[in-house]
């Protein structure tokens, strides 16, 4: 957490704002700001918000929201991030670190034998999707059609058309699922 002070200092210096000017602008003493920048004091969320606004950046940027994405973009299968599961035997995992700069979301859907993704996926999304079956036999069910995909089968579609995935195999199925929101 002491890196927040380093990020504040670097941003302030980049903008060529003297410490006393920033301190006065956010309503704290130069001494407190110096302690924050040197990792000897931790600012309140309220102060962080004022600093971010003054430095024309985001709170997320100051707290290091993008550090993991930028410094370590690799996620192993064992480190995938649980998102949610339903009562029908399906589980959704995120396969990439979050970053507000992303233009797509990458997931895996794990479907237990004879399970489906009803209630797991929100079909009110506005985007395009790509699904690739890693293991199993999966039906991709739309409002007016259904497509059965075997291992290594893939499908591309508009997000709002999807109703759910259905595992039709006698083993656990894995689907790679990529969502790219449309720009409005």
N, C-alpha and C positions, 0 to 999 in steps of 0.2 A: 504493500500500500504506500510505502514511502516514495515510490516512483511517480506518484501523482505530482509531488513537488517538482520533480525533475521535468515532467511534461509541461507544467505551468511555466517554469523558468525558461525552458527552450522556446515555448510559444511566445512568451513575453519578449525574449531577446530577439526572436525572429522578426517580430513586429516593431522592434526598436523602441519599446515602451520602458521607460525607467521604472524601477521598483516603486519609488515613492508616488509616481503618477498612477500606477495600477492600484496601489494600496488606497490612495485617496478616492479613486474612482469606484472602488467596491466597498468603501466604508470601513476599512480595517487599518491598523497601524502598519508602518513599514517593518517594524520589528516582528509582528505576527506573520506578515507575508514572507519575510526572510526565514522564519522558523518553518513555515509550510514548505517553501521551496527547498529547504535543506533537510526535510524529512523529520524535523524535531517536533512538529505539531501537525495534526490532521484537521483539515477544514471541515466544517459542517456541510451538509448537502446544500443548504441555503447559500453558503459562501462559495462553494464550487460552482453553483449555478450563476452567481454574479460574476465570478472570474471567467467562466465560459462565455457569457454574454459579452463581457468587456473585451475579451480576446477574440471575439467573433469565431468561436468554435463550439463544439458540443461538449456536454458533460461526459458523454461516452468516450469521446476522444481523450479527455483529461484523465479519466479513470482507467484507461487502457482497454476499452471495449474491443478494439481491433487488434490488440497485441498478439493474441493467440493465432488469429487468422493469418496475420502477416509474418510472424516469426516461426510458426510451426503449422503449416497447412495440412500436415499428414494426420489422418485418424486411422488407426488400425481397426479391424473388424471387432476386436474385443473392446475397443474404446468408443464404439458408436453410442450415440446419446439417445436414451429413451425419451420418446415424446408422449405417447399415450397408447392405451390398449382398450379394446372393447370387450363386451361379454360374450362375443361370438368366437373367440380364439385368435384374434388378429392383434398384432402389435406393430407400432410405427416407431422407427428409429431414424434420427438425423445422422447423415454420413459426412457432414462437413461442419467446420466451425462456423458459427454465425458471424456475419458481417453485414452492416447496412449497405455495403457497396455491392453485394451479390445481386446478380440478375437472374439467378435460378436457385431453387432449393432441391437438395438431393437426399432422398430417403431410401430406406428399405422397408418393405412391408413383409412381416413374417406371418404366415397363415398356417395354423395347426391343421391337422387332417380334418377335412370336411367343414372348414370354417369359412367365414366371409368377413369383409371389411365394413359391413353396415354399421353406421354410427362412428366409424373411425375417421372417415374422410369427409370433408365438407365440399359438396358439389356447388357451392355458391361462389367458388373462386372464379376469377376472370383471368384465364391464362391458357397456355398450351402445356401439354404433358406428354411424356415419353415413358413407357414402361417396358422393362426387359425381364423376362422370367429367368432367374438364376437356377432355380430348382423347382420341380413339381409341374403340375398341369393346372393352369389358372384360367378361369373365364373372366373376361373383362366385360362387365354388364353395363349397357347404356340404356337410356329410356326406351329405345325402339329396336335394339339389337344386342347381340352378345357374341363375343369372339373368344374361342378357346385357343390359348397359347401354350405350346409345349416348351421344354427347356430350350433356351436361346431364342425363343420367339419374342417379338417386340411389337409395339403398337404406339401410334402417335395420334393424339386427339385434342379437342378443346375441353378444358377443365369442366365446364358446366354440363357437358354431356354424360360424364361418368356417374354411375349409381354406386357400384361397388366391385370389388374383386371377390372371386369365389375359388377356393381350393378344391379342385376335382380329383386330386391324386390321393394315394393311400399313405403319403408321407408329408412332412412339413414342406411348405412351399415358400420360396423367397422371391420377391419381386423388387427389382431396382426401379425406383420411381423418381422421375425428374420433373419438377414443376417450374415453369418460367412464366411469371405473371406478365400480363399485357400492360403496357404503359397506357395510361389514360390521358 
